[in-house]
Amino acid sequence: MRFLFINHLQNARQSLRSNRMRSYLTMLGVTIGVASITIILSLSSGAGKIVGDQIDSLGGNITIIRPGSPQTMSTNLSQIKPQRNFSASSLTEYDLGVIKDIKHVAAAAPIMIISGTIKADNTAPSDSSVVATTPELQTISNLKVQTGQFLDSTIDKNTVVIGPQLAINIFGTDQAIGKSLTVHGKALTVIGVLKRANDPINYNSVDFDNAAIINLEVGKQLGLGQPQIQQIDVRSDSVTNLSGVIVDLNKALLISHGGENNFSVLSGDQIAQPTSQLFFALAGATTAIASISLLVGGIGIMNIMLVNVAERTREIGIRKALGANNGDIAAQFMIESIAIGIGGGVSGYILGYVIAFAISTFLTFQPAINWQIAAIAGFISIVMGTVFGLYPAFRASRKDPIESLREYS
């Protein structure tokens, strides 16, 4: 049996090499399909991994509170939208005070996104954000200041810290200390410019390179005195105390909200989950489109194998006359078909990562490399070779040896 299998492999290799160009062109359809799926999965996995890596880089002792129950946050993709799209928030300033009083909470900072146009020498692009918060945000999110300083409770509240790209957009330079800008007609003085971060995808859902950060009190004025806090970032004094802090946060906020569980306390992978869900939902949709390429490639495999069966009818007759059974003939053609699928899968996997890394040079993250993507590519290749090779193999095995020998005699 082992010798027979090796013989089938040798025959398949000889058959494919004798028609190299035809074999390569057949593999091309599989290569394109597998490459497309590899690009999609590697980039979506890389994007989904960003937030988790950010949390780890901050020490792993970060938890965040968002409006909405945990069930809603985990099942409703609409919650993946940027924080500014929350129509109403269940989080209040009172909650912030309750959180700060919890044991082992080292810092807590609210994030309140305000809709409003930022104007100075030029008008800021529409994707620029106005974030009302407290000085603790710098400590929690590790925001680095390039020039000037961050918000401080001891200085004038009518001040603002801006991102480097926003500074260039509205002032034409990132040297903006002392300059003035307006939000909703309110004049604010720039006291700091952040260091460029290049991380538009983050757990705060704020691109700080394009943001204006103002004091929470000023934000309340611009919001007509009704603060809409979309998120509260919390840092525990150590990683070991984080689990206890999370338990205490849930208890305290449940009491603060009158027993209504209309908030979510998230940590670790839970923080990255909405972002990951979004990217994997997009990956699923685009993978469905890429599957069309796989279908075309599979039809190509079936077509070329049927051609092989027709061209090798006499060979099939000779083999059967020498004692080969239907299973032997079918196995030979199945091995050839699977070999084409695997060859296309391997080349598609490699090509997919080459293209993915080329695309990532224009993005702020790298494609993920993991065994799951390799397994998916391998599985798809083998399944395609098997499924689309079944009919040609069955047709070859059912040929009558006498008729096969007579056909080309």
Protein Blocks (a to p, Z undefined) as FASTA:
>chain_A
ZZmmmmmmmmmmmmmmmmmmlmmmmmmmmmmmmmmmmmmmmmmmmmmmmmmmmmmmnnop
accddehifklmmmmmklmpcfklpmbdcbdfklmmmmmmpghiabdcdddddddddddf
bccdfkbccddddfklmmmnopacfbhcdddfkbcfkbcdddfklmmmmnopablghiac
deehiacddfbdcddfkpabcfkopafklcccddfklmmmmnnopacdfbdcdddfbfkl
mmmmmmmmmmmmmmmnnopacbccdehjllmmmmmmmmmmmmmmmmmmmmmmmmmmmmmm
mmmmmmmmmmmmmmmmmmmmnopafklmmmmmmmmmmmmmmmmmmmmmmmmmmmmmmmmm
mmcbdcdddfklmmmmmmmmmmmmmmmmmmmmmmmmmpcfklmmmmmZZ
